[in-house]
Amino acid sequence: MRNRTVSLNQSMNVGPNPSSFKGARSPSPSHFRIMKHFSSPLLLGPAASEKLLALVVHLFTEEEADLVQHLHPLRPLSADRIARMSGRNPEETERTMNFLSLAKRAVLSYGNPRKYTLLPVVPGTFEMVLMSPSPGTRNDWHRQFAVLFEEIWNEGYIAEYTRRVIPGIRYLPVSGSEASLSLALPADRLEDILSRYSEFAVGNCQCRIAMELIGKGCGRPLENCVVMGRNAQKFIERGLMRRSDAQEILFLKKAAEAAGCVSWINREIGPTSSGNSSCSCCGCCCHAMRSITQFNAPGLISPPRFIPEPVVSRCLSCGKCVRICPMGALSLNGRKVSLDRARCIGCGLCVRSCSFKALALKENPLPTKHTASLAGVFLDLVP
């Protein structure tokens, strides 16, 4: 199979800012109202601030903001309703709202007749704005969006929500680590998960694209963000991802693992599920992982089904497992390897890296039930 690994070089010219992708020069009262909506706890929002206002001003021109200000959290509106509330022409309003949802992707639209709503800053707006099957199409407007988002993220606001939100993702053991498992269910093996679906879409990791755009990329493969099941067609039709198949998905995922990435799934497999999603994360770029490594806030990630257990008699204290862990969950104290369970995601990179078989994955004795999440609802809404 041909190598489809995609990367975005830091020195790459990502093109001028298209005339259709603009923000406002200064904030209007409408921008302040949108900032208030984005900061709502209903959208897991950051506190209203100059940084959040700057992001809103970048996302919407004054004319666009005059319409978007009417989109309150969790209250989708039709173009006709928005036109009446803003005193604007219905056809013009619909054109603008479709541009915002289908081209700029700064709001979400769905249904027939189409309705429009605000998404959370993350997960939601961040992913939609940066999602593309061709990373070279991300331009200076996207670059500045990534800069502004990173400033907000680094404030650590997400830690305020992690004690209350339902975990959105669960990491799978990497291939090569499962040999040490005494019990592994089909839900723990990517091959078995993929076998449940016949439709697949693949795109580029938005977290790594964002970091590449701001000059902090790690160079790991980009093309390993996957939607499977009937939702895949929606992402293909919207130009967010390209069509793929199970064989290629496995190839891309293994290439990502070889580069030190680990894969998550959004949902448990089951007959009622309309689909699933997966991306392959690195500890330096992935925001789910960074919620732990930056802010000690593990609530976005389900507890792992398996955790590494040292085999003391085989350990040479070389520290390789400590260095490869993307979460900083392992440490070497003298000649003893210690595990911080609050940071461990059960990926098994440490187990696979150990040439002496001094680590083995064991079933986690703590509750590890994983349920549907906000990200799953988002998948179902995308038209």
N, C-alpha and C positions, 0 to 999 in steps of 0.2 A: 504494500500500500504506500502511496506517495506520502511524503511528510508534509502535513498541513500546519506545522507549527508557525504561528504568526507572532511577530514582535513589533513594537513601535520604537524605533531608534530615537534617542533624545535629540539628535541633531537633525532629524527629519523635518522638512518644511511641511507643516500641517496646513498650510494655505491661509489666505487672508480671510478675514471675517466676512461671510456673505452678507450682502445688504439686507437680506431678509431676517438675519439673526442679530438683533440689536437689543440693547437694554435702554433704560432711561438715563438721561444725563444727571438728573437729581431726583430725589424722592418727592412724590406727590402724596396728598392725603390717602389716595387709593393704595399706594405702596405700604403705608403704615397699617392700613386695615388688613392687607394681605399678610404682612408680618405677624399681626395678631393671630390670624387664622393658623399660620404655620407653627406658631408657638404653643398652640393648644395641646394639652395632654392627650386629647382624643387622637392626635396625630403623632404622639410621642415627640413633641416638638421641643426644640431648644428655647431657652428664655428669649424674650424680645430683647434685641441688642443692636448696636450699630453694625455688627458683623452680619447678623441675620437680615437687617434692612438692606445692607449692601448686596447680599445675595438676591433678594427680591427685586431690587432696582436693576440688577444685571439680567434677571430672568425676563422681566416684562417692561416693554415701553410704556409710556404714560397712557397711550390709547388702549393697549392690552390690559394694563392694570385697572383701567376704568371698568372693564368687564369682569376680570378675575376677582375683583374685590367682593363680588356677590357670591362667590363659592365658599360657603361656610363648611367647616369640617363635617364629613359624613352626610352631607345634604346635596346630592347631585341635582343639577338643574338642566333643563333643556335650553337650547339657544333662544327659543321664543321667550321663555321666562327671563333669561338674562337680558334680552333686548328690552323687554317691558320695564325691568328694574333699572336699567341704565338709560332708558329713553333713546335707544339707538335703533337703527334699521335692522329688522330681523335677518335679512339675507346677508348684510354686512357683518352682523354679529356672528352668524353661523360660519362664514368664511374665516373670520379671525379666530374663533374658537377651534375650528378644525385645523388651522395652521398651528395653533399652540399645542394641540394634542397629537397631531399626526406628523408634523415637521419638527417643531421645536421640542415637543414632548415634555413641556413644562407643566401640563395638566393631563389628567386621564380622561378619556372618553370611552363610552361603551354603550351597548344596547341599540335598539331600533324601535322608536326614534332615539337618536343619540342623545346621551346626557353627559354632562361634564362635572368633574369634581377635582379637588386638590388631593394630592397624595402626601404622605409624610415626607419630610426632607430626606430621611432614610429610615427604613427601606421604602423606595418608591421613586421620588423625583430624581435622586442621585443616579439610580440605575437606568431610568428611562432616558434621561438626558444624554448619558454617555454610551448607551447600548448601540452597537452597530456591528454588522458582519465585516465591515472594512474599517479598521482603526485609523487609517490615513484620512478618512473623511472628517475626523474630529478636528475642529479648527480653533482659531484664537478665541472665539466665544466660548467654546467648550473648555479651553485651557483656563480661562479666567474663572469659569464656573468651578472647575476643580480646585483652583487656588482658594476661592472663597469658601467652598465647602470644607476644605481641609482646615482652615482657620476655625470654623465653627466646631468641627469634630474634635479638634485638639483642646477645646474647652472642657471636654469630658461630660457633657450634659447627659449622654446616654446612660451613664451610671445611675442617674436618678430614676430610670425606668426599669432597670433589669431585675429588680426585686418583684415587679408586678406583672411584667409581660410574660406571655407563654413562649417558651423557647422555640425559635424558628427553624433550627437546623440541627442535624445530628451527623457527626463525622464517622466515616467508615474506616475500618482497618485497611491499610495499604496492602496491595498484593505482595506476597512474600512473608508477611507477618502472620498470616492465618495458619501456617504450619504448626505454630505453637499453641493454637486454640484447641481446647478439649470440646468446646461447644460453639458452633457458629451457625446461625440461622440464615435462611436465604436472604433475609432483610439486611444481613451484614456483608453480603457479597454483591458488588456492583453488577457482575455478570447476571446474577439471578434477578436483580431489580430491573435491569434493562430488558430481560426476556419477557417481562409482563406487558411490554408496550410495543407497538408497531410503527409509531410515528415519532420522529426525532428532529429537533432543531438545535443547531450549535452556533454560538456566538462568542464574543470576546469578553473576558473578565473585566467588569467595569472598575473594580478596585485597582487592578494593575494598570489599566489605561489611565486612570486618574493620576496615579503616581508617576507614570511615564510623562504625562503632560506637564507636571509641575517640576520635572527634572529629578525625581527621586525613584525612578524605576529600578527594578531588580533584574530585569532581563529574562525572567522566566516566561514560558509560553503563555500566550494570551488566549488562544482559541480553545477553551475547555468549559465554557458556560453552556449548560444543556437544559433544554426543556423537552420532556417526553410525554407521550399520550396525546389526547386530542387537543390540548392547549398548544402543542408544537405548531400546528397549522396557523394559529393566530399570530404567532411571532414571525413566522415566515411571510405571511401576507402583509404584515405591517413593515417589513423590511428591517426587522430588528435582528434576525438571525437567518442562517441558511439551512436548507434541508440536509439531513445526514441520515446515517443508519447505525444500528447497534455495533457493527464491526468497527466502523470508523470512530465512534464514540469511545470504545474501549482502547483503540490505538492512541487517541488523543489523551485520554486519562492516564494511560501508562507512561506516555511521554512527560506528562505533568508530574507524575510521581517520581520519575527518574530525575527531575529537576528539583525535587524536594517539596512538591506540593501535595496536599491531601484533599480528598473529596468529601463533600457533604451531600446529604439528601434532605429535601424539604419535608417529605411526607413518608409515612410508612406505607408500604404497598398494600393494596386491598382492592376488592372488586368494586367498591363504590367510589374510588378515587378517580377524578377526571384527568389526572396526570401527576407528574412529579417534576422536580427540577434538581439540578446539581451544578456545583462549580468546584474548581480545584484551587485551593487557597494556599497562600504563603503567609508566614507570620509577619512579614514586613509591610505588606500592602492590605491584606484582607481586614475589613472593618469588624467582622465578627470576632476574629482572633484578637484584633487590637483592643476590643472591648475588655479583654482579659489582661493582655500584656501591658496595656497603657493604664487601664483604670481599675483593674482587679474586679471587673463586673461580669461574671460568667453567665448572667441570666439569659442571653440571647442563644446560648448553645445548650442542647440537652446533655445531661450527664452521660458519660460514655458507657457503653455496654461492657467494655473490656478495659482493663488497666494493666500496665506493665508491672511485672513482679521480678525483682532481681534473683538470680541464681548465684548466691554469694560464692560458692566454691569455684565457679567458672570466671568470675569477674577479675580482670587484670587492672582495673581502675585507669583505663586509657582515656576516658572522658569523651569518646566518640559519640555516645548516646546523648550526652549533655549538650554537645555542640550541634547535633542535628535536630534536636527538639524545637519545633517552631514556637512553642508556648513558654519556654523557660521553665518547664515543669520538673526537670531533673537537675540535680546538683550533686557535686562530688565533695563529700565531707571526709577529708582524709583519704581513706581507701574505700569508703562506703558510698554507694549511689543512693540518694534519697529522692523520693517522689512527692511533689506538692499536688495532692489530688484535686484541689480546687482549680488548678490550671490544666490538668491533663484532659485531653479530648479523645483519648483512646485510638489515635491514628496508627500506632504501631511503627512509626518511622524508626524509633529507637531500637525496637526489636529486630527489624530488618537490617539495620546498620551494624549490629553486633556480630562480628565474625566468630566469637567464642560462645555464642548461644547463652550468654549470661543474663538475658532478659527473656521473659515469656509473657504473652498476653493471658490474663486470667479474667474470669467473669467478675464484673464489678458487684460487690455485695450491696451497694446502695441502690435505691429505686432509680430506674432509668427509663421510665415510660416517656415516649415522645408522642406529641399530639399535633393536630393541625395548627396552623399559625397565621399571623397577618400576611406573611409572604405567600401562603397558599391561597388566601382570599384574593390577593393581588393577581396571582396567576389566572384565576378564574374570571376576573373582571376584564382583563385585556382582550379587546374584541378581535 
